[in-house]
């Protein structure tokens, strides 16, 4: 049986797929299974993964109707046989020792998940920007003794390796059909992890500037961030720990909603934008009446103050639209 299952959702990324697969197959650790989940691709991805499966017996393939990233990850987890699971996006790639170093850390510490640094990779010029964690690889952590885990680690599913039972034993899966699905999952897993470990080394290359990447666009799916915040808050309430982590959850919800509000800057539909602002601030102030006051600094960047008040933000966006119309 493989020690780790590597799940890769695949959707219309034929130009990037072989590089991703090669980076996994060329790992220094070899005892893994690679589950490639074709999520209804309409390009050559289905043929590519079928051919790669013929060439390496560690590869397992799922072909399914399009259901989105969450659905593809969940389908991969259903057939996973490893004690541990890793998720890799099919337009990204990993460093050669990623699996070896993560599994070594998990076994050494008995942790339920390991979190590692990563590069933001810009294919236009080959530049790599290091995104490093602030926690030491010489210790293990839990949110119960280090609440700052909630405020400091990235939402992303892909810069972590998990004990698969952390999902299965607690009935946790990625929310179907939603953007920001990691926000609705990562912190639920952290709440149940007895120990989290770190590897202070960049082991993943996240492709930041792929054409067609929708993470920077503003549309109606921006409302999903509110759904993901609610999933996390409701889960902490069910566990009876919401009040204990009130300030950390305020920061988590606040900064993620603010990042989505920033995507309204270039939207020309004033009605849609203003409605979105109203809903966002209704949720923010319903959950945290004192927002943006917080133990942690929600206004992290120079101009974030613009986005922490709805009237100020609407005025700023109206002026921005007028300038563009000239």
Phi, psi and omega in degrees: 000141178291147178284330183221142174254125178255116184255125181236105172291138185233123176210108172051053179230040187302331181287343186244345194295315183298321179297319178298309182298316180301320181295333178277313182295335181267019177294149176291333172268133191249343188273069179224164168246143179249115181257110179262118185252103176284112185265054178073035181300144179251005176257211182271007182303316180303317180292323180297313184287328176296318179294318180296326178293328177291333186270342183215120186289350177283349184269131172240143187238137170239131170249129183214164174293154181298124179224359179097171185300315181300314181299319180295316177300316181296319179295321177297318179297328182301325183257002183295138182247352183282161173289332182238160180222143177229144178244129179232130177283142193284354173258005178253179175210166186237158179284152190303332184257016184302305183294317181300313183290323180290316180294322177300317180293318179298317181288322180296322187257342187070021182289159177273339173205156176235140184240135184230163178288166179210164173259138161271117188254130180250108186290338182300322181229007178073010182285144177234130179249123182283128172247107188252146174281157182264357184262150185275143176283357180273359182224165167247160189222158171220149178298337183286335174250345178223078182301338182295348172305322182294326185267349192245335183267155180290147176299329196309139174287332196272353175258036182214153168237136190240150163289124187300329180296340177298325173281305191293317184291338184247008177062035181262132174218172180280134183300127188291136169073016186244146163283164179060029183299332179295324179297328180273006185229311189305316187278342170288320176295317179300324181296338183254352181281122177291324179217135172243136180243166182229149166242116185274063181205137179287119185240001185222141177246107181268120183281108188277329191242033177294130175301137180089357176296123188267002187293340181261000183276154173249123174206190185296340179288352175298338177295341182299333179299325179292322178296319182291322175299316181296318179303315181292314180298315180299322180294317179295327176293319178297324179281352179076024183237012183298313182295324180300324184247028183304311183292321180293320179290327175298315178298313182300310179294317183298311185290326179289322177291320178299320179297325177286324176298328178296335181288351179282352189303323185251012178277131183269352181273092185298322182296314180297318181295314182295323177295320179295317178300315181299316182292317179301313183285335172298313180294316181300313185278339173289320179281320186222088185303333183272001180307137011265012176299131185199152176299330180253152186282104180285323178277085190272334182248164190309314186256017181296336180302333179298327189266001183261006176222126187295319181293317179297318181294317179298318179297315179300315182291324178297315179296321179297318179294321179297317180298320181290333181281346182288000000 
